[in-house]
Amino acid sequence: MSRDQVNQGKAVDAYVKKHLLHEDRGLENAYANSTKQGLPMIAVSEVQGKFASMLTTIGSARNVLEIGTLGGFSTIWFARAMKGRGKVTSIEVIPHHRDVAIENLRAAGVQVPEEVDILLGAALNILPKLAEEIEEGKREPFDFVFIDADWDNQWNYFDFGVKLSKGKGAVIYVDNAVRNMLESGIVGDAERVEKAVDVVANVGADDRVDAVVMQTVGSKNYDGFLLAVVK
Ligand SMILES: C[S@@+](CC[C@H](N)C(=O)[O-])C[C@H]1O[C@@H](n2cnc3c(N)ncnc32)[C@H](O)[C@@H]1O
């Protein structure tokens, strides 16, 4: 993309933010406190956070699973959308990220762990435990799964997301799917990374779901997400 197009995307995002997003001190504090505490600035943008959270409202989701908490920025968006209707369960591998996220959530008026529970550990260790709990009836299955952690495991998380879902109508959202496929050389000119997993091709061959990829521009430049609905 040209520099002009990137700048246009940023300008439109700023305009959208001004007119369609309400001021939210909890979210502003989450950004500021995360920066102060040394967390990387790789959270979703406000516009993306609102969009993803609106999907949970559209689908009347009651149980959201998030993989990759960071400072809880997207988590706050989901918690706001789920208020009075359900719960967010988020997984984070770095203790400092989890601690800052809890601070940010509480400062935003979100009750932890009642409204948002953050599970500490590597997602591939935690997801099988969640599967067991669902199977034993100790936990409800999820109706919305937001995947935003290490890119190498996007496919593994997707596969778990479908298994942990309530089934028909559940939604799986894979953030950064476009940059992952470009940077790993699956699409485009970059040299293909050895062992790169083609998430889009895997999802396309998966009879359990129907899916699409949406490319995006905005304050976070060019990227895109994969959205799948369980059949
Ligand atoms: C892009 S950030 C998440 C941003 C967050 N969803 C937001 O928009 O506010 C990715 C997070 O995933 C965490 N992460 C990376 N690998 C992980 C793993 N194997 N299991 C759980 N979390 C992981 C990182 O520590 C980081 O905090």
The ligand as an SDF file (V2000), in Angstrom:
LIG
                    3D

 27 29  0  0  0  0  0  0  0  0999 V2000
   -1.5250   -9.4210   20.2900 C   0  0  0  0  0  0  0  0  0  0  0  0
   -1.4100   -9.6390   21.9900 S   0  0  0  0  0  0  0  0  0  0  0  0
   -3.0930   -9.7200   22.4930 C   0  0  0  0  0  0  0  0  0  0  0  0
   -3.7560   -8.3990   22.3830 C   0  0  0  0  0  0  0  0  0  0  0  0
   -5.1160   -8.3420   23.0440 C   0  0  0  0  0  0  0  0  0  0  0  0
   -6.0100   -9.3670   22.5190 N   0  0  0  0  0  0  0  0  0  0  0  0
   -5.7240   -6.9800   22.7900 C   0  0  0  0  0  0  0  0  0  0  0  0
   -6.1280   -6.7180   21.6400 O   0  0  0  0  0  0  0  0  0  0  0  0
   -5.7820   -6.1760   23.7260 O   0  0  0  0  0  0  0  0  0  0  0  0
   -0.9230  -11.3070   22.1380 C   0  0  0  0  0  0  0  0  0  0  0  0
   -0.8390  -11.8310   23.5680 C   0  0  0  0  0  0  0  0  0  0  0  0
   -0.8080  -13.2600   23.4930 O   0  0  0  0  0  0  0  0  0  0  0  0
    0.0820  -13.7370   24.4700 C   0  0  0  0  0  0  0  0  0  0  0  0
    0.5570  -15.0700   24.0590 N   0  0  0  0  0  0  0  0  0  0  0  0
    1.5410  -15.3630   23.1770 C   0  0  0  0  0  0  0  0  0  0  0  0
    1.6960  -16.6770   23.0780 N   0  0  0  0  0  0  0  0  0  0  0  0
    0.7970  -17.2380   23.9030 C   0  0  0  0  0  0  0  0  0  0  0  0
    0.4680  -18.5770   24.2430 C   0  0  0  0  0  0  0  0  0  0  0  0
    1.1420  -19.6040   23.7140 N   0  0  0  0  0  0  0  0  0  0  0  0
   -0.5120  -18.7970   25.1290 N   0  0  0  0  0  0  0  0  0  0  0  0
   -1.2040  -17.7500   25.6690 C   0  0  0  0  0  0  0  0  0  0  0  0
   -0.9340  -16.4620   25.3950 N   0  0  0  0  0  0  0  0  0  0  0  0
    0.0490  -16.2120   24.5270 C   0  0  0  0  0  0  0  0  0  0  0  0
    1.2030  -12.6930   24.5050 C   0  0  0  0  0  0  0  0  0  0  0  0
    1.9300  -12.7690   25.7050 O   0  0  0  0  0  0  0  0  0  0  0  0
    0.4190  -11.4010   24.3200 C   0  0  0  0  0  0  0  0  0  0  0  0
    0.0910  -10.8550   25.5730 O   0  0  0  0  0  0  0  0  0  0  0  0
  1  2  1  0
  2  3  1  0
  2 10  1  0
  3  4  1  0
  4  5  1  0
  5  6  1  0
  5  7  1  0
  7  8  2  0
  7  9  1  0
 10 11  1  0
 11 12  1  0
 11 26  1  0
 12 13  1  0
 13 14  1  0
 13 24  1  0
 14 15  1  0
 14 23  1  0
 15 16  2  0
 16 17  1  0
 17 18  1  0
 17 23  2  0
 18 19  1  0
 18 20  2  0
 20 21  1  0
 21 22  2  0
 22 23  1  0
 24 25  1  0
 24 26  1  0
 26 27  1  0
M  CHG  2   2   1   9  -1
M  END
$$$$
